[in-house]
Amino acid sequence: MNYLDEFRNREVVTGLAGRIRQLTTGRSEPMTFMEVCGTHTMAICQYGIRSLLPPRLRLISGPGCPVCVTPNGYLDHAVACCRLPDVIIATFGDMMRVPGSSTSLMEERARGADIRVVYSPLDAVALAAKHPGKRVIFLGVGFETTAPAIAGSILAAAGEGLANFFVLGAHKTIPIPMAVLAADPELRIDGFICPAHVSAIIGAEAYRFLAEEYHIPCVVTGFEPVDIMQGVEMLARQVLAGESRVEIQYSRVVKWEGNKKAREVLARVFSPCDADWRGIGIIPGSGLEINAAYAAFDAAKAIPVEVEETREHEGCLCGEILKGKVSPADCPLFGTLCTPEAPVGACMVSSEGTCAAAHKYGR
């Protein structure tokens, strides 16, 4: 049997669904589990996982999409930079169509701005080496998954002596926002499906404080149907037993201590900072900023620009959706004024956005 097929086996998934129903039979209280990874959000919608679960067991989506949680102010800053005559903006493609307060990078490129889609931060370093008369700004958006590669690009630029390479950072870390959500009395989260990509870097140990201090069960789970259903079963067993600990379902990839080398690179280039999350606001210590040793590569400090006043899009409920308090269908714009072809909010733009997943698989 193909290795991937083992985790998409219909009989195994059906058996897990039966065990979950049997476990929760007779329980009067609802059970709510939140995933905080955009890839999980997509997989849950794609494979119809919610339809396999008993009615009183809810899966809700949290702020697991880094593009979605990046506030309009960051987009406005990037737009201000791209309008400078000697600047090349390098970015991953999922940032191109995200609406800022008044425009997007896609619209600015159509007006003549030099904005290029790259597949690696090192591609942006290569652009800087190729165009010494230009300032190349890489848009560093992401969680702990992509931050090590961006840190590596800064180290590479420093090693090559490139003075025209910069990063406009909006890096965020996952565990502290999970604590904010765990403490929200409106959500009443019973367990977390922890993000697998992030956990491969930071390790499962990073969530231990959630289990110990907030008494929230946590399971690091893979992305295939069998993975997700096993993760849900593991969470349900903890809840029913009155336990709260961190478990690893995705043991074929994630270790308790994470990737030590990647964590060393992160610590070398970045320092913790406060970060602004769309829909949640400023969360102390939940971001990563370029530290003093590499401040020359920080576009926010090295390249002064005048940024327009930030505005939110009227009627868009991205912020509440990212907190798991409403579903995409609750938004008055969903599927009408806001579609993947003409997005109003970031949750509809990103390939990992909750609204994009609901629109693609849930209609």
C-alpha positions in Angstrom: 0.0 0.0 0.0 1.2 3.5 -0.8 2.4 5.3 2.4 0.1 8.2 1.8 -2.9 6.0 1.1 -2.5 4.4 4.6 -3.6 7.8 6.0 -6.5 8.1 3.6 -7.9 4.7 4.2 -11.7 4.9 4.3 -12.2 1.9 6.5 -9.8 3.2 9.1 -11.4 6.6 9.1 -14.9 5.0 9.4 -13.7 2.9 12.3 -12.3 6.0 14.1 -15.5 7.9 13.5 -17.4 5.0 15.2 -15.1 4.9 18.2 -15.5 8.7 18.6 -19.3 8.4 18.5 -19.1 5.5 21.0 -16.8 7.5 23.3 -19.1 10.5 23.4 -22.4 8.7 23.7 -24.3 9.8 26.7 -22.2 13.0 27.2 -24.6 16.0 27.6 -22.0 18.7 27.5 -20.7 19.8 24.0 -17.1 19.3 23.2 -15.2 22.0 21.2 -11.8 21.5 19.6 -9.9 24.2 17.8 -7.3 23.8 15.1 -4.8 26.6 14.7 -3.3 25.6 11.3 -4.5 26.7 7.9 -3.5 23.3 6.4 -5.7 21.6 9.0 -8.5 24.0 8.2 -8.3 23.1 4.5 -8.0 19.3 5.2 -11.0 19.3 7.6 -13.1 21.0 4.9 -11.7 19.0 2.0 -12.3 15.6 3.6 -15.6 16.4 5.2 -14.3 15.6 8.7 -17.0 17.5 10.5 -19.7 15.4 8.9 -18.1 12.3 10.4 -18.3 13.6 14.0 -21.2 13.4 16.5 -23.3 16.6 16.6 -22.1 17.7 20.0 -18.5 17.5 19.0 -17.5 20.8 17.3 -14.4 21.6 15.3 -13.7 25.3 15.0 -10.9 27.1 13.2 -8.6 29.6 14.9 -5.9 32.0 13.7 -3.8 29.4 11.9 -3.2 31.3 8.6 -0.3 33.7 8.8 -1.5 35.8 5.8 -5.0 36.1 7.4 -3.7 37.3 10.8 -1.5 39.9 9.3 -3.2 43.3 9.8 -4.0 45.8 7.2 -1.3 48.1 8.6 1.4 45.8 7.4 0.0 45.7 3.9 -0.2 49.4 3.9 3.5 49.6 4.9 4.5 47.2 2.1 2.5 49.3 -0.4 4.3 52.4 0.8 7.6 50.7 0.3 6.8 49.5 -3.2 6.0 53.0 -4.3 9.7 54.1 -3.7 11.5 54.4 -7.0 14.5 52.3 -6.2 12.7 49.4 -4.5 12.0 45.8 -5.6 9.4 44.0 -3.4 9.9 40.2 -3.2 7.1 38.2 -1.8 5.4 34.8 -1.7 2.5 34.7 -4.0 -0.2 34.5 -1.4 0.4 38.1 -0.3 -0.3 39.6 -3.7 -4.1 39.8 -3.6 -4.5 40.5 0.1 -6.4 43.8 0.4 -4.8 46.6 2.4 -6.7 49.7 3.4 -7.0 51.0 -0.1 -5.1 48.8 -2.5 -3.2 45.5 -2.9 0.2 44.5 -4.1 -1.4 43.1 -7.3 -3.0 46.5 -8.0 0.3 48.3 -7.3 2.2 46.0 -9.7 -0.4 46.7 -12.4 0.4 50.4 -11.8 4.1 49.8 -12.4 5.6 48.9 -9.1 8.4 46.3 -9.2 6.9 43.5 -7.2 8.2 39.9 -7.8 6.9 36.6 -6.6 9.6 34.3 -5.2 9.6 30.8 -4.0 12.3 31.1 -1.3 13.7 34.0 0.7 17.1 33.1 -0.9 15.6 34.1 -4.3 15.2 37.6 -2.8 18.9 37.5 -1.7 19.8 36.6 -5.3 17.7 39.5 -6.6 19.7 41.9 -4.3 23.0 40.5 -5.6 21.8 40.9 -9.2 20.5 44.4 -8.8 23.0 46.3 -6.6 21.4 49.7 -7.5 18.1 48.6 -6.0 16.8 48.0 -2.5 15.2 44.6 -2.4 12.6 44.2 0.4 11.4 40.7 1.2 8.0 40.5 2.9 8.6 38.3 5.9 5.2 37.0 6.8 4.7 33.7 8.6 4.8 31.6 11.7 7.7 29.6 13.2 7.5 27.3 10.1 8.9 29.9 7.6 10.8 32.2 10.0 14.0 30.0 10.1 14.3 30.2 6.3 13.9 34.0 6.5 16.5 34.2 9.3 18.7 32.1 7.0 18.3 34.6 4.2 19.4 37.4 6.5 22.5 35.4 7.5 23.2 34.7 3.8 22.9 38.4 2.9 25.2 39.3 5.7 27.7 36.6 4.6 27.7 38.1 1.1 28.0 41.6 2.3 24.8 42.7 0.7 23.8 46.2 1.9 20.7 46.3 -0.3 18.7 43.4 1.1 16.0 44.0 3.7 13.2 42.1 5.3 9.9 43.8 6.3 8.9 41.4 9.1 5.5 40.3 10.4 6.6 37.1 12.0 4.3 35.6 14.6 4.5 32.7 17.0 1.6 30.4 17.8 1.6 29.2 21.5 0.9 32.6 23.2 -2.2 33.4 21.1 -3.4 29.9 21.8 -3.3 30.8 25.5 -5.3 34.0 24.8 -8.0 31.9 23.1 -7.9 29.3 25.8 -8.7 32.0 28.4 -11.6 33.4 26.4 -14.8 32.5 28.2 -16.9 32.9 25.1 -15.1 30.2 23.2 -14.9 27.5 25.9 -12.3 25.4 24.1 -11.9 21.9 25.3 -8.8 20.9 23.3 -6.4 22.1 20.7 -5.4 20.3 17.5 -1.9 21.7 17.5 -0.2 22.8 14.2 2.0 20.2 12.7 4.3 22.4 10.5 5.0 24.8 13.4 5.5 21.9 15.8 8.1 20.4 13.6 10.2 23.5 14.4 9.3 24.4 18.0 8.4 20.9 19.3 5.4 19.6 21.2 7.0 20.8 24.5 6.0 24.4 23.5 2.4 23.6 24.3 3.0 22.1 27.8 2.1 25.3 29.6 -1.4 25.2 27.9 -2.0 21.8 29.4 -0.5 22.6 32.8 -1.7 26.2 33.4 -5.0 26.3 31.3 -5.9 22.6 31.7 -6.5 22.3 27.9 -5.6 19.0 26.2 -3.3 19.3 23.2 -2.6 16.9 20.4 -0.1 17.6 17.6 -1.8 16.1 14.6 -0.9 15.4 11.0 -2.9 16.5 7.9 -4.5 13.4 6.4 -8.0 12.1 7.4 -6.6 9.3 9.6 -4.3 11.8 11.3 -7.1 14.2 12.1 -9.5 11.6 13.2 -6.9 10.0 15.5 -6.1 13.4 16.9 -9.8 14.1 17.6 -10.1 10.7 19.3 -7.0 11.4 21.5 -8.4 14.7 22.6 -11.8 13.2 23.3 -10.3 10.5 25.5 -8.4 13.2 27.5 -11.5 15.3 28.0 -13.6 12.4 29.1 -10.9 11.2 31.5 -10.6 14.7 33.0 -6.9 14.9 31.8 -4.9 17.6 30.1 -1.5 16.8 28.6 0.3 17.2 25.3 0.4 14.2 23.0 2.0 13.7 19.6 -0.1 11.9 17.0 2.2 13.1 14.2 5.2 11.3 15.6 6.5 10.5 12.1 7.6 14.1 11.8 7.2 16.0 15.1 9.5 15.5 18.2 9.1 16.7 21.7 12.1 19.1 21.4 11.5 20.2 17.8 14.2 21.1 15.3 17.1 22.3 17.4 19.1 23.7 14.5 16.1 25.7 13.2 15.5 27.0 16.7 19.2 28.1 17.0 18.9 30.0 13.7 15.8 31.8 14.9 17.4 32.7 18.2 20.5 34.1 16.4 18.5 36.5 14.2 15.2 37.2 15.9 14.1 38.4 19.3 10.5 38.1 20.8 8.3 41.2 20.5 4.7 42.3 20.8 2.7 41.6 17.6 -0.6 42.8 16.1 -3.0 40.0 15.2 -6.0 40.7 12.9 -9.1 40.4 15.0 -7.3 39.9 18.3 -5.1 43.0 18.6 -1.7 43.4 20.2 -0.5 40.2 22.0 2.7 40.7 24.1 5.6 38.5 23.2 3.8 36.8 20.3 6.0 38.2 17.5 9.6 38.0 16.2 11.6 41.0 15.3 15.1 41.2 13.8 17.5 41.7 16.6 20.1 44.5 17.1 22.9 42.5 15.6 21.1 42.4 12.2 19.1 45.6 12.4 20.6 46.9 9.2 18.4 44.3 7.4 15.2 45.5 9.0 13.2 47.4 6.4 11.0 49.0 9.0 14.0 50.6 10.7 16.3 51.2 7.7 13.8 52.5 5.1 11.5 55.3 6.4 8.2 55.7 4.5 4.9 57.5 5.1 2.2 54.9 5.5 -1.5 55.7 4.9 -4.0 55.6 7.7 -5.2 52.1 8.2 -8.8 51.3 7.6 -10.8 48.1 8.0 -13.2 46.9 5.3 -16.8 47.5 6.3 -18.9 44.4 6.9 -15.9 42.0 6.9 -15.9 39.5 9.8 -12.4 38.1 9.3 -11.4 39.1 12.8 -14.2 37.2 14.5 -13.7 34.3 12.1 -10.0 34.0 13.1 -11.0 33.8 16.7 -13.5 31.0 16.0 -16.4 33.0 17.2 -18.3 33.0 14.0 -18.2 30.8 10.8 -17.6 32.1 7.3 -21.3 31.7 6.5 -22.2 34.2 9.2 -20.4 37.0 7.3 -22.8 39.0 5.2 -20.1 39.4 2.5 -19.3 35.7 2.2 -19.9 34.2 -1.2 -21.5 37.4 -2.5 -19.4 40.5 -2.3 -16.4 38.5 -1.0 -15.3 35.6 -3.2 -11.8 34.1 -4.1 -12.0 36.0 -7.4 -12.8 39.3 -5.7 -11.8 39.0 -2.0 -12.7 41.6 0.5 -11.0 40.0 3.5 -7.7 38.1 4.0 -9.5 34.9 5.0 -10.8 34.6 1.5 -7.5 35.3 -0.2 -5.1 32.9 1.3 -5.0 29.2 0.2 -5.1 28.4 3.9 -7.9 30.9 4.9 -11.0 29.7 6.7 -13.3 31.5 4.3 -11.4 30.2 1.2 -11.7 26.6 2.6 -15.4 27.0 3.3 -16.1 28.5 -0.1 -14.1 25.8 -2.0 -15.4 22.7 -0.1 -18.3 23.7 2.0 -20.8 25.1 -0.4 
